């Protein structure tokens, strides 16, 4: 079977299994990993090996970028403290804790190799968690924190892994040098990403061609990630910085036609890449086991269970104190950010599923040291990494919906309320504009009355029923009516952007309204 045929079959399996996952109300990453695992035991099936270079340089950039692009900068900045505690503090704490656990379980594993394992399994994968959380509806802040963590934690883990490998290769390690290097890698990645974002903003500002702009959008994460890695700074943070920068500025610089098409395009790209990656994870087991044929299967399972349990417990052991201790010692923090409900803390502590970045990092370990000796415990590290991914995805992924229901965690409707308020403000501004131009020569009173009635109806619906604003579509009639409605839509758009820029609403609320405005504009222009 040719490689192209295998890829086509895997994508077909992804589509079918995604439907099955939806029917069973299960997280699709869990279903895909288990299906890949089942497929791996089919006799004579060609081996599908996960190439780490393919993951790091082809899959990772376009998976990180849309997550950053659609992140609310206001919410990200407001929750920066808990995000960094998880994305940096927890990752480093996990690296150290798992290194100690692995070295105690397997004393023959050198400390540097144990730290490499800790760095590899330290970053959770957000796709598995958010695929559950978004379906079940949880408070908006939890979504923000978990998604923000996922944007930054890969960078921390990969830098820590580089130091562990360097220590194993050279036999030396300097904490001071590592700290300075980490700051340089992080700051350099962010600065380079902002530079790429500024260039892409200029490009989009001077284009009005959705297919070309979508192509440029697809290239943007690679333009941020690949050169940053060449410059030895964080490609992950460069991609994140470029995505957040363009996500903030895109409402001002791109057209409605582009937004409508680009949103659908990125949704498709993310689904295909995630699906392919998760089903490929399950297919890796036979090759991993073949490399460990001389080891006792029972002892391997025991070690895998211990390390997987340690990974889960370490996150809990960090999240709980990191939530309560800072507030215990800081009155200002308590006043600014009150203690969250324990149910929310429990949920964040349980969302620690690992994914493809961990497995790719394990595969990327060198086969030999500088002196020609084999990399110590490479196959063992690879097996433990796969086991942690499988255990956390299946165990935590399948229990997460039940946990959310048992804890009674529900959505807070924060974005819905901001959306309603912004719609009210935008419609009020548009109505004021219509009143101001009502005496303009050439505008018939019938056109003014019809459009004003539409906006009056919208405002009445928003006031009467905040949670169900009702239909907001308008009828298209004469060219005058179309032109005036187009101008009113522009006023609405300017108003919600001003509210977003003034930090009155977040980007999620803005995009919900903007999509309606874009659709209304598309109906007017016939696009």
C-alpha positions in Angstrom: 0.0 0.0 0.0 1.4 3.4 -1.0 1.9 6.1 1.5 -0.6 8.3 -0.3 -3.3 5.6 0.0 -2.6 5.3 3.8 -3.0 9.0 4.3 -6.3 9.1 2.4 -7.6 6.1 4.4 -6.5 7.8 7.7 -8.4 11.0 6.7 -11.4 8.9 5.8 -11.2 7.2 9.2 -10.9 10.6 10.9 -14.1 11.8 9.3 -16.0 8.6 10.1 -14.8 8.4 13.7 -15.6 12.1 14.3 -19.2 11.3 13.5 -19.1 8.3 15.8 -17.6 10.4 18.6 -20.4 12.9 18.2 -23.1 10.2 18.2 -21.6 8.7 21.4 -21.1 12.1 23.0 -17.4 11.4 23.5 -14.4 13.6 23.0 -13.2 13.0 19.4 -9.4 12.9 20.4 -10.1 10.0 22.7 -12.1 8.1 20.1 -9.4 8.7 17.4 -6.5 7.6 19.7 -8.3 4.4 20.7 -9.2 3.7 17.1 -5.6 4.2 16.0 -4.6 1.8 18.8 -7.1 -0.8 17.5 -5.9 -0.4 13.9 -2.3 -0.9 14.9 -3.0 -4.5 15.9 -4.4 -5.4 12.4 -2.0 -8.0 10.8 0.0 -6.8 7.8 -1.0 -3.2 8.2 1.8 -0.9 7.0 3.6 0.8 9.9 2.8 4.5 10.2 5.7 6.2 12.0 5.2 9.7 13.5 8.0 11.9 12.1 8.9 14.5 14.7 10.1 16.9 12.1 6.7 16.7 10.4 5.0 17.4 13.7 7.2 20.3 14.8 7.6 22.0 11.5 4.4 21.2 9.6 1.6 20.3 12.1 2.4 22.4 15.1 2.5 26.0 13.6 -0.9 25.8 11.9 -2.4 24.2 15.0 -1.1 26.9 17.4 -1.8 29.9 15.1 -5.6 29.7 14.8 -5.9 29.1 18.6 -3.9 32.3 19.1 -5.7 34.2 16.3 -9.1 33.6 18.0 -7.9 34.2 21.5 -9.3 37.3 23.3 -6.4 39.5 24.2 -8.4 41.2 26.9 -9.2 37.9 28.6 -5.7 36.5 28.1 -4.1 39.6 29.7 -6.6 39.6 32.6 -5.7 36.0 33.3 -2.0 36.2 32.7 -1.0 35.3 36.2 -2.8 31.9 36.4 -1.9 31.2 32.8 1.8 31.7 33.4 1.6 29.8 36.7 0.4 26.8 34.7 2.3 27.3 31.4 5.7 28.0 33.1 5.5 27.2 36.8 3.6 23.9 36.4 5.6 22.8 33.4 8.9 23.2 35.3 7.5 21.7 38.4 6.2 18.7 36.4 9.6 18.3 34.7 11.4 18.1 38.1 8.8 15.9 39.8 8.5 13.4 37.0 12.3 13.3 36.7 12.5 12.3 40.4 9.8 9.8 40.0 11.3 8.2 36.9 14.8 8.0 38.5 13.4 6.4 41.6 11.4 3.8 39.5 14.4 3.2 37.2 17.7 4.1 39.0 19.7 3.1 35.9 18.1 6.0 34.0 20.5 9.0 34.2 19.3 12.1 35.8 19.5 14.1 32.5 17.5 11.5 30.7 14.9 11.5 33.5 14.7 15.3 33.2 14.2 14.9 29.5 11.2 12.6 30.2 9.8 15.1 32.6 10.0 17.9 30.1 8.5 15.7 27.4 5.3 14.8 29.4 4.9 18.2 31.1 2.8 20.1 28.6 -0.9 19.2 28.5 -2.7 19.2 25.1 -5.6 21.7 25.0 -7.4 20.1 22.1 -8.7 17.2 24.2 -9.8 19.4 27.1 -11.4 22.1 25.0 -13.2 19.6 22.8 -15.1 18.5 26.0 -15.3 21.8 27.8 -16.8 23.8 24.9 -19.4 21.1 24.3 -20.5 21.0 28.0 -20.4 24.8 28.7 -18.2 25.9 31.6 -17.4 29.4 32.9 -15.6 31.5 30.3 -12.6 32.1 32.6 -11.8 28.4 32.7 -11.8 28.2 28.9 -9.5 31.3 28.8 -7.1 29.9 31.3 -6.8 26.4 29.8 -6.5 27.8 26.2 -4.0 30.4 27.3 -2.0 27.7 29.1 -1.9 25.6 25.9 -0.5 28.5 23.9 2.5 28.9 26.1 3.3 25.6 27.8 4.7 23.9 24.7 7.4 26.6 24.5 8.4 26.1 28.1 8.5 22.3 27.8 10.6 22.3 24.6 13.1 24.7 26.0 13.4 22.6 29.1 13.9 19.5 26.9 16.7 21.2 25.0 18.6 21.9 28.3 18.1 18.3 29.4 19.5 16.9 26.1 22.4 19.4 26.2 23.2 18.3 29.7 23.2 14.7 28.7 25.3 15.4 25.6 27.9 17.6 27.3 27.7 16.4 30.9 27.4 19.9 32.2 24.5 22.1 33.3 24.4 25.7 34.5 21.2 27.0 36.1 22.3 30.7 35.5 23.0 30.0 31.9 19.7 28.1 31.5 17.7 30.9 33.1 19.3 33.6 30.8 18.8 31.3 27.8 15.2 30.8 28.6 14.5 34.5 28.9 16.3 35.1 25.6 14.4 32.3 23.8 11.0 33.5 25.2 11.5 37.3 24.7 13.1 36.7 21.2 10.2 34.6 20.1 7.7 37.1 21.2 9.5 40.1 19.6 9.9 38.2 16.3 6.3 37.1 16.3 5.1 40.7 16.8 7.3 41.7 13.9 5.8 39.1 11.7 2.4 40.1 12.8 3.1 43.8 12.0 4.3 42.9 8.5 1.2 40.6 7.9 -1.1 43.4 9.1 0.4 45.7 6.5 0.0 43.1 3.8 -3.7 42.4 4.7 -4.4 46.1 4.9 -3.4 46.5 1.3 -5.3 43.5 -0.1 -8.9 42.7 -0.7 -8.7 39.3 -2.3 -9.9 36.5 0.1 -8.2 33.5 -1.7 -4.8 35.3 -1.7 -5.3 36.5 1.9 -6.3 33.0 3.1 -3.1 31.7 1.5 -1.1 34.4 3.3 -2.9 33.5 6.5 -1.9 29.8 6.0 1.7 30.8 5.5 1.8 33.2 8.5 2.4 30.6 11.2 5.2 29.1 9.2 6.7 32.5 8.6 6.7 33.1 12.3 7.7 29.6 13.5 10.4 28.5 11.1 12.7 31.6 11.0 12.3 31.9 14.8 13.6 28.4 15.2 16.5 29.2 12.9 17.3 32.2 15.1 17.3 29.9 18.1 14.3 31.6 19.7 10.9 30.1 20.5 9.0 29.4 17.3 5.9 28.5 19.5 5.9 31.9 21.2 6.6 33.7 17.9 3.5 32.0 16.3 1.4 32.8 19.4 2.5 36.4 19.4 1.8 36.8 15.7 -1.6 35.2 16.0 -2.8 37.3 19.0 -1.5 40.5 17.3 -3.3 39.8 14.1 -6.4 38.6 16.0 -6.6 42.0 17.7 -6.1 44.0 14.5 -8.0 41.9 12.0 -11.4 43.4 12.7 -10.0 46.7 11.4 -8.0 45.6 8.4 -9.8 42.7 6.6 -13.1 42.6 4.7 -16.3 40.8 5.6 -15.8 38.4 2.7 -12.4 37.3 3.9 -13.5 36.8 7.5 -16.4 34.6 6.5 -14.2 32.4 4.3 -11.1 32.4 6.5 -13.1 31.3 9.6 -14.4 28.2 7.7 -11.0 27.5 6.3 -9.2 27.5 9.6 -11.9 25.4 11.2 -11.3 22.7 8.5 -7.5 22.9 8.7 -7.5 22.5 12.5 -10.0 19.6 12.4 -8.0 17.7 9.7 -4.6 18.2 11.3 -5.9 17.3 14.8 -7.7 14.3 13.6 -4.7 13.0 11.6 -2.4 13.5 14.6 -4.6 11.8 17.2 -5.3 8.7 15.1 -1.6 8.5 14.3 -0.7 8.5 18.0 -2.6 5.3 18.5 -0.7 3.7 15.5 2.7 4.1 17.2 2.4 1.4 19.8 3.6 -1.7 17.8 6.8 0.1 16.8 7.4 1.2 20.4 6.9 -2.3 21.8 9.2 -3.8 19.2 12.0 -1.6 20.4 11.4 -2.9 24.0 11.1 -6.6 23.1 13.7 -7.6 25.7 12.0 -5.9 28.6 9.4 -7.5 30.9 5.9 -6.4 29.8 4.6 -6.6 33.3 7.3 -4.3 34.7 6.8 -1.9 31.8 3.1 -1.7 32.5 3.8 -1.1 36.2 6.3 1.7 35.4 3.9 3.3 33.0 1.1 3.3 35.5 3.3 4.9 38.2 4.6 7.6 35.9 1.1 8.3 34.5 -0.4 8.5 38.0 2.5 10.9 39.0 1.7 13.1 36.0 -1.9 13.4 37.1 -1.2 13.9 40.8 1.6 16.5 40.1 -0.9 18.8 38.3 -3.4 18.5 41.2 -0.6 19.2 43.7 0.4 22.3 41.9 -3.0 23.8 40.9 -4.5 23.7 44.4 -1.7 25.5 46.3 -1.1 27.9 43.3 -4.7 29.0 43.5 -5.0 29.5 47.3 -1.6 30.4 48.6 -1.0 33.6 46.7 -4.4 34.9 47.8 -3.7 33.8 51.4 -0.6 36.0 51.5 -1.8 38.9 49.3 -4.7 41.1 50.4 -4.5 43.0 47.1 -4.8 39.9 45.1 -7.8 38.7 47.1 -9.5 42.0 46.5 -8.6 42.1 42.8 -9.2 38.4 42.1 -11.3 36.6 44.7 -10.8 32.9 45.4 -12.6 30.9 42.7 -15.1 28.1 43.7 -13.3 24.9 44.6 -15.3 23.2 41.8 -13.5 25.4 39.2 -10.1 24.7 40.8 -10.8 20.9 40.6 -11.8 21.1 37.0 -8.7 23.0 36.0 -6.6 20.5 38.0 -8.1 17.6 36.1 -7.7 19.0 32.6 -4.2 17.6 32.0 -4.4 15.4 29.0 -1.2 15.0 27.0 -1.0 14.9 23.2 1.1 14.9 20.1 3.7 17.4 21.1 4.9 15.1 23.9 5.1 12.1 21.6 6.9 14.1 18.8 9.4 15.4 21.4 10.1 11.8 22.5 10.6 10.6 18.9 12.9 13.6 18.4 15.4 12.4 21.1 18.8 11.7 19.5 19.7 8.1 19.0 23.3 8.6 20.1 25.4 10.8 22.4 28.4 12.8 21.2 30.8 10.0 22.1 28.8 7.5 20.0 27.1 5.7 22.9 23.3 5.1 22.6 21.0 7.7 24.1 20.3 6.2 27.5 16.7 4.9 27.9 15.4 6.3 24.7 13.0 3.5 23.9 12.0 3.4 27.6 11.2 7.1 27.5 9.3 6.7 24.3 7.1 3.9 25.9 6.5 5.9 29.0 5.5 9.0 27.0 3.0 7.0 24.9 1.6 5.5 28.1 1.1 8.9 29.7 -0.6 10.2 26.6 -2.9 7.1 26.4 -3.7 7.1 30.1 -4.4 10.8 30.4 -6.4 11.0 27.2 -8.5 8.0 27.9 -8.9 8.2 31.7 -9.1 11.9 32.2 -10.8 12.5 28.8 -13.6 10.1 29.4 -14.1 11.1 33.0 -14.0 14.9 32.4 -17.7 15.2 31.2 -18.9 13.2 34.3 -16.7 15.3 36.6 -18.1 18.6 35.1 -21.7 17.3 35.7 -20.9 16.0 39.2 -19.3 19.3 40.2 -22.3 21.2 38.9 -20.0 23.5 36.9 -22.0 25.5 34.3 -21.4 28.3 31.9 -21.7 31.8 33.4 -23.0 33.4 30.3 -20.4 36.2 30.6 -19.8 36.5 26.9 -23.5 36.2 26.1 -24.2 39.2 28.4 -21.4 41.2 26.8 -22.7 40.3 23.4 -26.2 41.5 24.3 -24.9 44.8 25.7 -22.7 45.4 22.7 -25.5 44.6 20.3 -27.7 47.1 22.1 -25.0 49.8 21.9 -24.3 49.1 18.2 -28.0 49.2 17.3 -28.5 52.3 19.3 -25.6 54.0 17.5 -26.9 52.9 14.1 -30.3 54.2 14.9 -28.9 57.5 15.9 -27.1 57.7 12.6 -30.3 57.0 10.7 -32.0 59.8 12.6 -29.1 62.2 11.7 -29.4 61.5 8.0 -33.2 61.4 7.8 -33.3 64.8 6.3 -30.7 64.1 3.6 -31.8 65.0 0.1 -32.6 62.0 -2.0 -33.5 59.7 0.9 -37.2 58.9 0.9 -39.1 58.9 4.1 -40.2 55.3 3.4 -36.6 54.0 3.3 -35.9 55.8 6.6 -39.0 54.5 8.2 -38.5 50.9 7.2 -34.9 50.8 8.3 -35.6 52.6 11.5 -38.4 50.1 12.2 -36.0 47.3 11.8 -33.6 48.8 14.4 -36.4 49.7 16.7 -37.5 46.0 16.6 -34.0 44.8 17.4 -33.7 47.1 20.4 -37.2 46.1 21.6 -36.2 42.4 21.4 -32.9 43.0 23.2 -34.6 44.8 26.0 -37.4 42.3 26.3 -35.4 39.1 26.3 -31.6 39.3 26.9 -31.0 35.6 26.5 -32.9 35.4 23.2 -32.4 38.4 21.0 -34.4 36.9 18.2 -34.0 37.2 14.5 -31.8 40.0 13.3 -32.1 39.6 9.6 -33.3 42.4 7.4 -35.1 42.5 4.2 -33.3 43.7 1.1 -35.3 46.0 -1.2 -34.4 49.1 -3.1 -30.8 50.3 -3.7 -31.4 53.2 -1.3 -32.5 50.8 1.4 -29.4 48.7 0.8 -27.0 51.6 0.9 -28.4 53.0 4.1 -28.4 49.6 5.7 -24.8 49.2 4.6 -23.9 52.5 6.3 -25.8 51.5 9.4 -23.9 48.2 9.5 -20.7 50.1 9.3 -21.7 52.2 12.3 -22.5 49.0 14.3 -19.1 47.6 13.4 -17.3 50.7 14.4 -19.2 50.8 17.7 -18.4 47.2 18.7 -14.7 47.6 17.8 -14.6 50.7 19.9 -16.2 48.8 22.8 -13.6 46.0 22.3 -10.7 48.5 22.2 -12.0 50.2 25.4 -12.1 46.7 27.0 -15.8 46.8 27.6 -16.4 43.6 25.7 -14.0 40.7 24.8 -13.1 39.4 21.4 -15.5 36.5 21.6 -18.4 38.8 22.0 -17.1 41.1 19.2 -16.7 38.1 16.8 -20.2 36.8 17.5 -21.7 40.2 16.5 -19.2 40.7 13.7 -20.3 37.4 12.1 -23.9 38.6 12.0 -22.8 41.9 10.5 -20.6 40.1 8.0 -23.5 37.9 6.9 -25.8 40.8 6.6 -23.2 42.6 4.5 -22.7 39.5 2.4 -26.5 39.5 1.7 -26.4 43.1 0.7 -23.5 42.7 -1.7 -24.6 39.4 -3.1 -21.2 37.7 -2.0 
